């Protein structure tokens, strides 16, 4: 990956980091008189109070002439692997997109060259294993951006009354774009540019969004009812959903026939998500990743320490091996456990959990890595609110040996302006083929049967219910352990402020 930056002649990365630290310290010092003594000692939320001598933590960076121990290198590798895992994940997806020559069907998924995306024309194939926790409520698109190569144009057609949103995240998986129905986005052209771009904005561009990194991912989502009629109707709007390099922009709406894409060889797939972060490659990839994702405020010292160890690892195979061993430890002991929803998030009633800083994680490394490991590419909360469940109401692991119900009282389905759904995933957070080809229920389903009192009961079990009403509301459970997942797209205030939470998952007696 080529990352272009204007660097003063003779300046080293150590100089740049030091200059950033000094500039930050100076800015904070100049602002200090405006902050009350009380504010300095009682920072908002969960923030750590600012030390009055915090600038002393900004030294010129580690002295690279000093030898270090393998144990220390292992420690740094372990720590860095945890917080850098999402960035390396996105970076390696970029490397894959860089090998693609044209938009194409790629086995059960789609692929496109950098600075383009490809669109599906129906729900995602249940056999895909590239992105965990897909949904079957929308037609997806997916592509990678490389803004150091070129700015890109996002084309927005007229979606009419249909719900839609374009998700665009940077290397950290943070969103930097607000385009969708909840934003009253008008049809037109929207420009994505990199952190250092200084070009002229062409006539006809509605808005420019500047990314803090050159690398990122784009995932359009277009709502689709689970009916043959809507599958036909959605095709007209999908042809105008496009992304392309700025050089191809001419101010006129382009179209693409996504139905008849060429086919590329299907990738080899296992049962789990494709491995995007490999501990053995971590030490080699991390310097390039960190050069793109420059430090957030306060991260300068963290970056300097890691880069000093990586510099030592470059010249000493034993130090490099120690970094790699630390990465392996972190992968096994820290990252993998976060695949389980019950191991992170804000605890809600009935063992449900959620997060509230999705796609704006800042220095909340724990939640960022947990979300990236368990279900990467989550939308901003005002776009989509997510609720995760591994357990029944009594705390037992959800498993296909049991039968469950999820009962929504009258007018108690998720309050949304867009749509809602309840999805089911196997122990690897993927769909598993079933007899009725159903992997979620919700707004998209026109054949769900309400109870006489207006409530709605979903039946989650492996075998088909014999009762016709229960069968209409059946969500087939895959064999073994599984998870449930509520999505509330364009949520109302009750969802965002926590007034509404999902009902219990009750095991049948």
Secondary structure, DSSP 8 states (H G I E B T S, - for coil): --------TT--HHHHHHHHHHHHHHHHHHHGGGS-HHHHHS-STT-----TTGGGG--S---TTS---HHHHHHHHHHHHHHHHHHHHHHHHHHHHTT--S-EEETTEEE--TTEEEE-SSS--TT--SSSS--SSEEEEEEEEETTT--EEEEE---TT--EEEEEEETTS-B---EEGGGT--SEEEEEE-TT------TTEEEEEE-SSSEEEEEEEEE--SSHHHHHHHHHHHTT-EEEEGGG--SS------TT-EEE------SS------HHHHHHHHHHHHHHS---TT-HHHHHHHHHHHHHHHH-HHHHHHHHHHHHHHIIIIIGGGGSGGGSSEE-GGG-EE-S-TT--TT-HHHHHHHHHHH-----TTTEEEEEE-B-TTS-B-BTTS-EEEEE-TT-S--EEEEEEEEEEETTS-----TT---EEETT-S-----TTS-EEEEEESS--SSHHHHHTEEE--SSBEEEEEEEEEE-HHHHTTS-----EEE--
